[in-house]
Amino acid sequence: MEKIILGLIVVGAGVIIGFPKVRQALRIRINGAVDNSTAPIERLEDNYKQLMARLPAQKRAVASAQASANQAKNDLADANQKLLQLEERYKTAVGLQASDEALAVLEEAYAAQETEIAELTAYAAEAAQIAAEALKALQSTTTSLKRFAARVESEGRKAELTQAHNVANEVSAQLGEINSSLSEAGGISRQIDHDLETARAEGNLNKGSVAEQELNDLEASQLTSGARSRLREKAGLSPE
């Protein structure tokens, strides 16, 4: 049973990974991107990288097509050269009064060479056309990739601006919180000052009215003055 379940898991994983978008998400995730949602600029950059990765293979294909066209052109040139050689041999044979059988051999070889030349001409023309189309496609791809690169760069700058705005917004939000905290702290300080003044006022109220406080102060001063006079007298000093 465990083997069956494991097998189903492996098959399921293989099916999931088979989807291009899933492969892209996995590839980006492996490169350090956030799961389930790589940033748009990351997906754009990944698409560019994947397209660029195909470029070498396309260049090799174009090079192969060009090589085939050149080879076909060379083969055609060789075939035409052989045809000229057969013509020369035929002229020589006629001049030497060769038999009809001998001339027939040359004539048969000449006809076969003409057939081969016709085939090589068609093949060379088609190969040249394929090479030209392949080169045109490569040039188009290169141009498109350059535009794509410029687009990625432009979108990258936009992404940087977006990030800068997000940072600024976050700083502004934090500054608002700081100002709010400072305002709250100021309110607390004012409350502390108010509580202190309230305590002082309560202390003064406990001492009695203003008149009573004045009498208390005068009596206390008189007691202090009397004590000073007695002490000075005992010390043999003249009273103040």
Secondary structure, 3 states (H helix, E strand, C coil): CHHHHHHHHHHHHHHHHCCHHHHHHHHHHHCCCCCCCCCHHHHHHHHHHHHHHHHHHHHHHHHHHHHHHHHHHHHHHHHHHHHHHHHHHHHHHHHCCCCHHHHHHHHHHHHHHHHHHHHHHHHHHHHHHHHHHHHHHHHHHHHHHHHHHHHHHHHHHHHHHHHHHHHHHHHHHHHHHHHHHHHHHHHHHHHHHHHHHHHHHHHHHHCCCHHHHHHHHHHHHHHHHHHHHHHHHHCCCCCC
